[in-house]
């Protein structure tokens, strides 16, 4: 049996009872280690679960999944995913390959940032399409997600922006030379995401867009969330311009651009406003 087990968002204790039972009866346990992180490391998970964890990086899961699948033909194998196995990042490819190989599988769900983002007070059924914001380089600045934010705004819907994670990534030079040297992990902050979003609208203005036509402006309200589900969870509501200078602390971060807000949503966001006067001024303008 191959088990897909969600770990939740905080620390080792966020595992469900069912998930913990599955892990403890599995003979091999893989920890997916490239799409998200918990606030504790592998060692803390091993101590709490009572199991040795095998780190499964992107290369293993995407290129050498047979290592996982072949084991699951003979023994119980757990594949652990931070959040929910089919939340912010899906693992349907591994599931489909298990199905094709006639390997039975089960899914143990858990909280994901996709639903936990509701802790800021914005109602989940008012969210539109989720977008991903990646780290830009000097010569690669993708912004196709902007149109999705604009489409959500047109429909009055909130946009949840998932922020880039770089784990076990290689530089172009090392990749070309075949050197197994990896860059240090990087996690995009809400401030970095806000800065890139503002650069996009500056480009749109140069192209002739009026502010009324933009998906957002510097004065648009946004919500930055950090370490959701942890004891030191932090939420800040401010303008996009102010978010570029807001330090939410350690990763992981996520960012929300609200659409049309219900009065109850506005009242909730007030709880997290860094400048209540500015928030009310912007919302009521």
Secondary structure by P-SEA (a helix, b strand, c coil): ccccccccccccccccaaaaaaaaaccbbbbbcccccccccaaaaaaaacbbbbbbccccccccaaaaaaaaacbbbbbbbcccccccccaaaaaaaaaaacccbbbbbcccccccccccccccccccbbbbbcccccccccccaaaaaaaaaaabbbbbbbbbbbcccccaaaaaacccccccbbbbcaaaaaaaaaaaaaaaaaaccccccccccccbbbbbbccccccbbbbbbccaaaaaacccccccbbbbbbccccaaaaaaaaaccccaaaaaaaaac
